[in-house]
Amino acid sequence: MARWQPNASERLVVAALDLFAERGYENTTVIDIAERAGLTKSTFFRHFQDKREVLFGGDTMTGLLVKGIATAPDTAAPLEAVAHALDAVGREAFTPARREFAARRQAVVAAHPELQEREALKGLGLTASMADALKRRGVPDLASRVAAELGALTLKIAYEQWSDAADAEEFGDVARRALGEVRAAGALSLH
């Protein structure tokens, strides 16, 4: 591909995913990724901090979740605001066209401990961002933290179920069902 073609960031992500699956994360360099995408090493670093970050979308997910919480109806309870954010994520990031990519990405992350670590750190950041967004809505600290933790757990479960699904179910539907299950589990007595 010529260097002037659009979608450099997306091309780098696809190239990285292909190479990580073919060679393994450890055996793939930034230069390999850039060359596979038809770009230069400096172009790679304009888009991503390092080769781990290439599969994690920068701060895109954080922005979608924070915006989704902020734009939830004023009357929304904390978990309803989180559900509103998960719907927004589904519409923007987890579209049916991205399902195959998501499944491939999940398999690559599951096979590489360094990528699992990055995903866990990203998850902590998402949780903190959701809690902060809820606090800005006037939700007390403890309720913000609990709702954010439940939202992060729901996001993780919904992503796994959605990316593994054989049907064309929308991410928002999967997330709402997962949130209902998380809510029900929280209401159970642990005797």
BABA-364748 format. One record per residue: residue in three letters; x, y, z of N, C-alpha, C, O in turn. Coordinates in steps of 0.1 Angstrom, whole numbers, padded with zeros to 4 digits, always signed. Atoms other than C-alpha are relative to their C-alpha. Example, Ala and Ser with C-alpha at 12.3 -4.5 7.8 and 13.67 -1.06 7.14 Angstrom:
BEGIN
ALA+0009-0012+0000+0123-0045+0078+0009+0012+0000+0019+0012+0007;SER-0009-0011+0000+0137-0011+0071-0008+0011+0008-0003+0022+0009;
***
This chain:
BEGIN
MET+0008-0012+0000+0000+0000+0000+0009+0012+0000+0019+0013+0006;ALA-0008-0013+0000+0012+0035-0007-0002+0007+0013-0012+0005+0020;ARG+0000-0007-0012+0020+0057+0022-0011+0010+0002-0015+0014+0013;TRP+0009-0011-0001-0005+0083+0013-0015-0005+0002-0024+0004+0004;GLN+0014+0005-0002-0036+0061+0016-0005+0003+0014+0002+0003+0023;PRO+0006-0003-0013-0060+0069+0044-0001-0012+0009+0003-0023+0006;ASN+0003+0010-0010-0068+0050+0075+0013-0006+0006+0014-0019+0008;ALA-0012+0005-0005-0032+0046+0087-0001-0007+0013+0004-0018+0015;SER+0001+0006-0013-0042+0039+0122-0007-0014-0001-0003-0024+0006;GLU+0007+0013+0002-0067+0011+0112+0009-0010-0007+0009-0022-0003;ARG-0009+0009+0007-0041-0004+0088+0010-0005+0010+0014-0017+0009;LEU-0010+0004-0010-0016-0005+0117-0006-0010+0009+0000-0020+0013;VAL+0007+0009-0009-0041-0022+0139-0002-0014-0006+0001-0024+0000;VAL+0002+0013+0007-0050-0049+0113+0013-0007-0002+0014-0019+0000;ALA-0013+0006+0002-0013-0054+0105+0005-0007+0013+0010-0018+0013;ALA-0005+0005-0013-0004-0058+0142-0008-0013+0004-0002-0023+0008;LEU+0008+0012-0004-0033-0083+0148+0004-0012-0008+0006-0023-0003;ASP-0004+0011+0009-0023-0104+0118+0014-0005+0004+0015-0017+0005;LEU-0014+0004-0003+0014-0104+0128+0000-0007+0014+0007-0017+0016;PHE+0001+0006-0013+0006-0112+0165-0005-0014-0001-0001-0023+0006;ALA+0006+0013+0002-0015-0141+0154+0009-0009-0007+0010-0021-0004;GLU-0009+0009+0008+0010-0154+0129+0013-0003+0007+0017-0015+0007;ARG-0013+0001-0005+0043-0148+0147+0001-0001+0015+0010-0005+0021;GLY+0000-0002-0015+0033-0141+0183+0004+0014+0003+0011+0020-0005;TYR-0003-0013-0004+0035-0109+0201+0015+0003+0002+0020+0013-0003;GLU-0015-0002-0004+0071-0113+0213+0008+0000-0013+0019+0006-0013;ASN-0008+0001+0012+0083-0120+0177-0004+0010-0010+0000+0009-0022;THR+0005-0010+0010+0067-0090+0161+0006+0014+0005+0005+0017+0017;THR-0005-0014-0004+0084-0055+0161-0009+0011-0006-0017+0008-0014;VAL+0007-0012+0005+0070-0021+0155+0003+0002-0015-0005+0005-0023;ILE-0004-0001+0014+0090-0021+0122-0008-0010-0008-0012-0007-0019;ASP+0008+0010+0007+0073-0053+0112-0014+0004-0003-0020+0003-0014;ILE+0014-0005+0001+0039-0038+0119-0001+0011-0011-0010+0011-0019;ALA+0000-0011+0009+0046-0006+0100+0002-0005-0014-0005+0000-0023;GLU-0002+0005+0014+0060-0025+0070-0012-0007-0005-0016-0006-0017;ARG+0012+0007+0004+0030-0048+0069-0011+0009-0004-0019+0006-0014;ALA+0011-0010+0003+0007-0018+0069+0004+0010-0012-0004+0018-0016;GLY-0004-0009+0011+0028-0001+0042+0004+0014+0005+0002+0024-0003;LEU-0003-0013-0006+0039+0027+0065+0014+0000+0007+0021-0010+0006;THR-0014-0001-0006+0070+0039+0084-0002-0002+0015-0012+0000+0021;LYS+0000+0001-0015+0080+0034+0120-0004+0013+0006-0011+0013+0016;SER+0004-0013-0005+0076+0071+0126-0016+0002-0001-0022+0009+0008;THR+0014-0001+0001+0040+0069+0114-0007-0008+0011-0017-0004+0017;PHE+0005+0008-0011+0034+0041+0138-0001+0008+0013-0011+0008+0020;PHE-0001-0007-0013+0046+0062+0167-0009+0013+0000-0011+0019+0011;ARG+0010-0011+0000+0023+0091+0156-0013-0005+0005-0021+0003+0010;HIS+0013+0006-0003-0006+0068+0162-0001-0007+0013-0011-0007+0020;PHE+0000+0008-0012+0005+0046+0191+0013+0002+0008+0023+0004+0002;GLN-0011-0001-0009+0027+0048+0221+0010-0011-0001+0022-0009-0001;ASP-0009+0012+0001+0041+0013+0217-0008-0012-0006-0020-0010-0010;LYS+0007+0011+0008+0032-0021+0201-0011-0006+0008-0020-0012+0003;ARG+0011+0005-0008+0010-0031+0231-0012+0008-0003-0023+0003-0003;GLU+0011-0009+0001-0012-0001+0226-0008-0001-0013-0019+0003-0014;VAL+0006+0001+0013-0020-0009+0190-0013-0007+0000-0022-0005-0009;LEU+0013+0008-0001-0048-0033+0200-0010+0006+0010-0020+0000+0012;PHE+0008-0005-0011-0063-0010+0227-0007+0013-0003-0013+0019+0006;GLY+0007-0012+0004-0076+0020+0208+0002+0013+0007-0007+0022+0007;GLY-0002-0012-0007-0060+0047+0228-0010+0003+0011-0013-0005+0019;ASP+0010-0004-0010-0085+0066+0248-0014+0001-0006-0024+0007+0000;THR+0013-0001+0007-0114+0061+0224-0011-0006+0009-0022+0001+0010;MET+0010+0007-0008-0133+0037+0247-0003+0009+0012-0015+0011+0016;THR+0002-0009-0012-0128+0060+0277-0009+0012-0004-0019+0015+0003;GLY+0008-0012+0004-0142+0090+0258-0014-0004-0003-0023+0004+0001;LEU+0014+0005+0003-0173+0070+0246-0007-0002+0013-0019+0002+0014;LEU+0007+0003-0012-0181+0058+0281-0002+0013+0008-0014+0015+0014;VAL+0002-0012-0008-0176+0092+0298-0011+0009-0007-0019+0014+0000;LYS+0011-0007+0007-0197+0109+0271-0013-0006+0002-0023+0001+0004;GLY+0012+0007-0002-0223+0083+0274-0006+0002+0014-0019+0003+0015;ILE+0005-0003-0014-0226+0088+0312-0004+0014+0001-0015+0017+0007;ALA+0003-0015-0001-0226+0126+0308-0013+0003-0007-0021+0012-0003;THR+0012-0003+0008-0254+0125+0282-0012-0009+0004-0023-0008-0002;ALA+0011+0008-0005-0276+0100+0301-0011+0010+0006-0007+0021+0010;PRO+0011-0009-0006-0310+0115+0312+0003+0004+0014+0009-0003+0022;ASP-0002-0005-0013-0308+0137+0343-0006-0009+0011-0001-0009+0022;THR+0007+0008-0010-0332+0113+0361+0006-0014+0001+0002-0022+0009;ALA-0006+0014+0000-0310+0082+0354+0007-0002+0013+0015+0006+0017;ALA-0008+0005-0012-0298+0063+0384+0014-0003-0005+0016-0005-0017;PRO-0013+0003+0004-0261+0055+0384+0002-0012-0010+0009-0010-0020;LEU-0001+0011+0009-0264+0021+0368-0007+0002-0013-0003-0003-0024;GLU+0007-0004+0013-0289+0035+0342+0009+0009-0008+0009+0008-0020;ALA-0009-0008+0007-0263+0061+0333+0011-0009-0006+0016-0006-0017;VAL-0010+0009+0005-0237+0033+0329-0006-0008-0012+0001-0009-0022;ALA+0007+0008+0011-0262+0013+0307-0001+0009-0012+0001+0005-0023;HIS+0000-0010+0011-0266+0045+0286+0013+0001-0007+0014+0001-0019;ALA-0013+0000+0005-0229+0046+0282+0004-0013-0008+0010-0012-0019;LEU-0003+0013+0007-0227+0009+0272-0007+0000-0013-0002-0006-0023;ASP+0007-0001+0012-0253+0015+0246+0007+0009-0010+0009+0005-0022;ALA-0008-0009+0008-0232+0044+0232+0012-0007-0005+0016-0006-0017;VAL-0011+0008+0004-0202+0021+0231-0004-0010-0011+0004-0011-0021;GLY+0004+0010+0010-0221-0005+0212-0003+0007-0013+0001+0001-0024;ARG+0003-0007+0013-0233+0020+0186+0013+0005-0007+0013+0005-0019;GLU-0012-0006+0006-0199+0035+0181+0012-0009-0003+0019-0009-0013;ALA-0012+0009+0001-0173+0008+0187-0002-0014-0003+0006-0020-0010;PHE+0002+0014+0002-0188-0026+0187-0012-0002-0010-0022-0007-0006;THR+0009+0001+0011-0206-0026+0154+0000-0014-0005+0011-0021-0003;PRO-0001+0014+0006-0215-0059+0136+0012-0002-0009+0017-0013-0010;ALA-0011+0001+0009-0188-0051+0111+0013-0003+0008+0023-0007+0002;ARG-0012+0001-0008-0162-0052+0140+0000-0013+0007+0010-0016+0014;ARG+0001+0013-0008-0173-0086+0154+0011-0009-0003+0017-0014+0007;GLU-0011+0009+0003-0148-0107+0135+0013+0005+0005+0021-0003+0011;PHE-0012-0006-0005-0120-0083+0144+0001-0002+0015+0011-0005+0020;ALA+0001+0002-0014-0131-0084+0180+0004-0014+0005+0011-0016+0015;ALA-0003+0014-0004-0130-0122+0182+0015-0003-0002+0021-0010+0006;ARG-0015+0003+0002-0095-0123+0166+0008+0007+0010+0018+0002+0015;ARG-0007-0008-0010-0083-0095+0189+0000-0007+0014+0010-0009+0020;GLN+0001+0007-0013-0096-0114+0219+0008-0012+0001+0015-0015+0011;ALA-0009+0012+0000-0078-0146+0209+0014+0004+0001+0022-0003+0009;VAL-0014-0005-0001-0045-0127+0205+0003+0004+0014+0013+0001+0019;VAL-0002-0005-0013-0049-0110+0238+0001-0011+0010+0010-0011+0019;ALA+0001+0011-0009-0058-0142+0256+0013-0009-0001+0017-0015+0009;ALA-0012+0009+0002-0026-0159+0242+0013+0007+0004+0023+0001+0004;HIS-0013-0007-0003-0001-0132+0253-0002+0008+0014-0009+0017+0015;PRO+0001-0006-0013+0004-0123+0290+0002+0015+0000-0004+0022+0008;GLU-0003-0015+0000+0018-0088+0282-0012+0007-0005-0015+0018+0000;LEU+0012-0006+0005-0014-0080+0263-0011-0001+0010-0019+0008+0011;GLN+0010+0002-0011-0035-0094+0291+0002+0011+0011-0008+0017+0016;GLU-0003-0010-0010-0017-0071+0315-0004+0014-0005-0010+0022+0003;ARG+0004-0013+0005-0023-0041+0292-0015+0002+0000-0021+0012+0004;GLU+0015+0000+0000-0060-0050+0289-0005+0002+0015-0015+0010+0017;ALA+0004-0002-0014-0063-0052+0327+0003+0014+0005-0006+0020+0011;LEU-0003-0014-0003-0046-0018+0331-0010+0010-0007-0015+0019-0001;LYS+0010-0008+0007-0069-0003+0305-0014-0001+0007-0021+0009+0008;GLY+0013+0002-0008-0099-0018+0324+0000+0008+0012-0011+0014+0015;LEU+0000-0008-0012-0088-0001+0356-0002+0015-0004-0009+0022+0003;GLY+0002-0014+0004-0086+0032+0337-0014+0003-0004-0019+0014-0001;LEU+0014-0001+0004-0120+0027+0322-0009+0002+0012-0018+0010+0013;THR+0008+0000-0013-0135+0020+0357+0002+0014+0007-0008+0019+0011;ALA-0003-0013-0007-0118+0051+0372-0007+0012-0008-0013+0021-0002;SER+0006-0011+0008-0131+0073+0343-0015-0001+0001-0021+0010+0002;MET+0014+0000-0002-0166+0060+0347-0004+0005+0014-0014+0012+0015;ALA+0003-0005-0013-0165+0066+0384+0001+0016+0001-0008+0022+0007;ASP-0001-0015+0000-0153+0102+0378-0012+0006-0007-0017+0017-0003;ALA+0011-0006+0008-0180+0108+0352-0013-0001+0008-0021+0008+0008;LEU+0012+0001-0009-0207+0096+0377+0001+0010+0011-0009+0016+0014;LYS-0001-0011-0011-0193+0119+0404-0003+0013-0006-0009+0021+0001;ARG+0004-0013+0006-0196+0148+0380-0015+0001-0002-0020+0013-0003;ARG+0015-0001+0001-0233+0139+0377-0006+0002+0014-0018+0003+0016;GLY+0005-0002-0013-0235+0143+0415-0002-0013+0008-0008-0013+0019;VAL+0001+0013-0007-0234+0106+0424+0011+0000+0011+0023+0003+0008;PRO-0010+0001-0011-0217+0101+0458+0011-0010-0003+0010-0019-0012;ASP-0012+0007+0003-0182+0086+0458-0002-0016+0000+0001-0022-0010;LEU+0002+0015-0001-0191+0050+0470-0009-0005-0011-0006-0015-0017;ALA+0010+0005+0010-0221+0047+0447+0007+0001-0014+0004-0007-0023;SER-0007-0001+0013-0199+0060+0418+0009-0011-0002+0010-0017-0013;ARG-0009+0010+0001-0173+0035+0425-0006-0014-0003-0002-0022-0011;VAL+0007+0012+0002-0197+0006+0428-0006-0001-0014-0005-0011-0021;ALA+0006+0000+0013-0216+0015+0397+0010-0001-0011+0008-0008-0021;ALA-0010+0001+0010-0184+0019+0377+0006-0014+0000+0009-0019-0011;GLU-0005+0014+0000-0171-0015+0389-0009-0009-0007-0005-0018-0014;LEU+0010+0008+0006-0203-0031+0379-0001+0002-0015-0003-0007-0023;GLY+0000-0003+0014-0202-0013+0346+0012-0006-0007+0010-0011-0018;ALA-0012+0006+0006-0167-0024+0339-0001-0015-0001+0003-0021-0011;LEU+0002+0014+0000-0176-0060+0348-0010-0003-0011-0008-0013-0019;THR+0010+0002+0011-0206-0058+0325+0006+0002-0014+0003-0006-0023;LEU-0007-0003+0013-0185-0043+0297+0008-0012-0004+0008-0017-0015;LYS-0009+0012+0003-0160-0072+0300-0009-0012-0004-0005-0019-0014;ILE+0008+0012+0003-0187-0099+0301-0007+0002-0014-0008-0007-0022;ALA+0007-0002+0013-0207-0083+0272+0009-0001-0012+0006-0006-0022;TYR-0010+0001+0011-0176-0079+0251+0003-0014-0004+0004-0018-0015;GLU-0003+0015+0002-0167-0116+0256-0011-0007-0007-0009-0014-0017;GLN+0011+0007+0006-0202-0128+0248-0003+0005-0014-0006-0003-0023;TRP+0003-0006+0013-0207-0104+0219+0010-0005-0011+0006-0009-0022;SER-0010+0004+0010-0174-0112+0202+0000-0015-0003+0005-0019-0014;ASP+0001+0015+0002-0179-0150+0206-0013-0004-0007-0014-0016-0011;ALA+0013+0004+0005-0215-0149+0194+0000-0003-0015+0007+0004-0023;ALA+0001+0004+0014-0223-0166+0161-0011+0008-0007-0012+0009-0019;ASP+0011-0007+0006-0255-0145+0156+0004+0015-0001+0015+0019+0002;ALA-0002-0014+0003-0258-0108+0147-0006+0009+0011-0010+0020+0009;GLU+0006-0008-0011-0270-0097+0181+0008+0013+0003+0020+0013+0002;GLU-0007-0013-0002-0262-0060+0188+0007+0000+0014+0002-0006+0024;PHE-0007-0001-0012-0237-0052+0215-0008+0006+0011-0008+0001+0023;GLY+0009-0006-0010-0262-0030+0233-0009-0010+0007-0012-0009+0019;ASP+0009+0010-0005-0286-0059+0237+0008-0010+0009+0003-0013+0020;VAL-0009+0009-0008-0258-0082+0250+0003+0007+0013+0003+0001+0024;ALA-0004-0008-0012-0247-0054+0275-0012+0001+0009-0010+0000+0021;ARG+0011-0002-0009-0282-0048+0288-0004-0013+0007-0007-0013+0019;ARG+0002+0013-0006-0287-0086+0294+0010-0002+0010+0007-0007+0021;ALA-0011+0002-0010-0253-0088+0311-0002+0009+0012+0001+0004+0023;LEU+0002-0009-0012-0261-0058+0333-0011-0005+0008-0010-0004+0020;GLY+0011+0006-0008-0294-0074+0343+0005-0011+0008+0001-0013+0020;GLU-0005+0011-0008-0275-0105+0353+0009+0004+0011+0009-0001+0022;VAL-0009-0005-0011-0249-0085+0372-0008+0006+0011-0005+0004+0023;ARG+0009-0006-0010-0277-0066+0390-0006-0011+0008-0007-0010+0020;ALA+0006+0011-0007-0294-0099+0399+0009-0007+0009+0006-0011+0020;ALA-0010+0006-0008-0262-0114+0411+0003+0008+0013+0005+0003+0024;GLY-0002-0009-0012-0257-0084+0434-0011+0000+0010-0009+0003+0022;ALA+0011+0000-0010-0291-0088+0449-0001-0013+0007-0009-0015+0016;LEU+0001+0013-0006-0285-0124+0458+0007+0000+0014+0016+0008+0016;SER-0006+0001-0013-0278-0133+0494+0011-0010+0000+0010-0020-0007;LEU-0012+0009+0000-0244-0149+0500+0001-0008+0013+0012-0009+0019;HIS+0000+0008-0012-0254-0172+0529+0006-0013-0002+0007-0021+0007;
***
